[in-house]
């Protein structure tokens, strides 16, 4: 745990006060006082070293967070690309729908027998279109689950990083 400058100053003040009280109440030897001062110097140096280690650890955590942010940006870019692909697929489906409408107009002009045959073909296309739309919906659901899992996993990773530090 890092100590703030105020905490260190407060500790030094308390130590000096205790030393002053001890030297007034007991007539300590010079050697004892020197040993105590040496210990205080070592404690202060260790506290400084601990502070430096903590600052270095914070810098490393900042770097790690920046890396995680970059990874999130890459994932966002990938999702944008997937969204663009879905938009292209939607446009293609719209074009296919327009083509079906044109075919329907042509089929009305033809003979009754041909109408029956083409109606069967239309039914097949509609079934395939329905299956594609169902697959499209399933893909969307899977993408949402995948995104949720990615966010959850990212949260776990960030949590683990915080626990490790």
N, C-alpha and C positions, 0 to 999 in steps of 0.2 A: 504494500500500500504506500503510495507516495505521500510525502509530507510537504505541505505548503511552506513557503518562506515564513509565514506568521507562526506556524506550528514549531518550526525549528527555532525561531527566535524565542518563543515562549518556553520551549524546553531548555534552551541555554539560560534564560533568566531564572528558571526554577532551579537548575543545577547550580548556578552561581550563588543564589540565595541560600541553598542548602549548604554549600561549601562555606559560605561566610558564617552561617550559624554554627557549623561544626568547628570551624577554626576558632570562633569566639568561645564556644563552650568547652572545647578540648584543645589543648595545645598540641597539635599534631606535629609530626616531624616533617622536615623539609622533603625527605625522601618520599613519604606517603603522599604529600601534596604533588610532587612531581609525577608520581605514578598515576595519580588521579587525572592530572592534566594530560598526560600521555594517553590515557584511556579515552578522555573526552575528545582529544584530537582524532583518535582512531575512529570513535563513534561518528564524529562529524564527517570524516572522510568517507566512511561507509555509507552514511546517509546521502552524501553527494553522489557517490557511485550508484546507489539505488535510484536516485532521481534521474541520473543519466541513462540508466538501463530502462527505466520506465518511459522516458522520452523517446528512446530508440524504438521501444516496443510500440508506442503510439504511432510513430512514423511508419513502421512496417504495417500496422493495421490500416493506416490510411492508404498505403499502396495496395493492400489486398482489397480494400473497398473500391478503389478505383478500377482494379482489374474486374471485380464483380460487376461494376457499373458498365464497363466496356462489354462484358459478356451479355448483359441485359440488352444493351443497344444492338448487339449482333442478333440476338433472338428477336428483338422488335423488327429489325430489318427483314429477317426471314419470314416473320408473320406477315409483314407488308407484301412481300413477294407472293406468299401463298394467297393473300387476299386478292392481289392482282390476277393471279391465275384463276381464282374462282370467278372473278368478274368476267374474264375472257370466256370461261366456260358458260356463264350465264348469257353472255352475248351470243355465243354459238347456239345455245338452246333457243333464244329468241329468234335467231335466223331460221332454225329448223322449224319452229312454230309457224313462222311466216310462210315457209315453203309448204307446210302442210295445208295452210289455208288456201294457197294458190292451187294446190292439187285438188282440194275439195271443190273449188269452183269449176275446174276442168271436168271433174268426174260427173257433175250434175248434167252436163251437156251430153254425155255419152249414153249409150243404150242401157236398158235395165240390167241386162246380164253382166255387162261390164261394171255397172254400179255395184252389183253384189260382190263381184270379185275384188274390186277396189275397196269396198267396205271391209272385207276380211283383212286386206292388207293394212288398212287404217287401224283396225283393231289391234293387229300385231304391233304396229308402230306405237300405238298408245300404250300398250302393255310394256313395251321396251322403254318408252319415255317414262312411264310410271316407275319402273324398276330403277332407271337411272336417277330419277328424282329421289327415290327412297335411299339409294346408295349415297346420293349427294347429301341428304339429311343425316345419314349415319356418319359420313365423313365429318360433317360439321360438329356432330355430337362428340366424335372421337377427338377432333381438334380442341374442342372446349375442355374435355377431360385431360387431354395432354397438356394444355396450357395450365390448367389448374394444378396438375401434378408437378409441372415445372415450377410454378410459383411456390407450391408447398415445399418442394425439394430445395429451392433457393432459400426459402425461409429457414429450413433446417440447417443448411450450410452456413448461413449467416449466424444462426444461433450457436452452432458448433464453434464457429470462429470466436464468438464472444465468450463462450465457455472456456475455450483453450487459452484465452488471454486473460 
